[in-house]
Amino acid sequence: MKTLASFGEFFKAKRQALGLTLREFCVKHKTSSPTIYNMMSKLRKLNILIKDDDKGIKVNPLLVLDFNKPIQLNISISHDS
C-alpha cells in the first residue's frame, strides 16, 4: 500500500481532489480544522492510523480487508431500555 508522508497529506490530497480548500471543506461538513486534526490524533491513539516504515502514517493493515480471501462479517445489535 502506498502511503503519503502523513495522513494529513492524504486528507489534503482527497480534499483537493474534491476541489475544496480546508475552510470550504470545514464549512461544508460543519466542522473546524482543529476538530479534523483532533480526529486524526484520536485515530492514531486507537491504532487505526499507525506509523509507516518511511515515517509516514497509514491505516493499520490489520484493519484493511483482503477481498481475495473469504470475509466473515458478524453483526451484533443490542438495545438497552
GIBELUR-V530613 format. One record per pair of residues at least 6 apart in sequence whose ideal C-beta (glycine too) atoms are under 6 Angstrom apart, sorted by the first residue. I is the first residue (numbers start at 1). J is the second residue. D is the distance in Angstrom with one decimal. If there is no record, write none. Layout:
i=I j=J d=D
i=I j=J d=D
//
This chain:
i=3 j=52 d=4.8
i=3 j=56 d=4.3
i=3 j=58 d=4.3
i=4 j=10 d=4.7
i=5 j=56 d=4.9
i=6 j=56 d=6.0
i=6 j=57 d=5.3
i=7 j=40 d=5.5
i=7 j=49 d=5.4
i=7 j=57 d=4.2
i=15 j=25 d=5.1
i=22 j=33 d=5.6
i=26 j=32 d=5.5
i=26 j=33 d=6.0
i=43 j=49 d=4.5
i=47 j=60 d=5.7
i=48 j=60 d=5.9
i=49 j=57 d=5.1
i=50 j=60 d=4.9
i=52 j=58 d=4.7
//
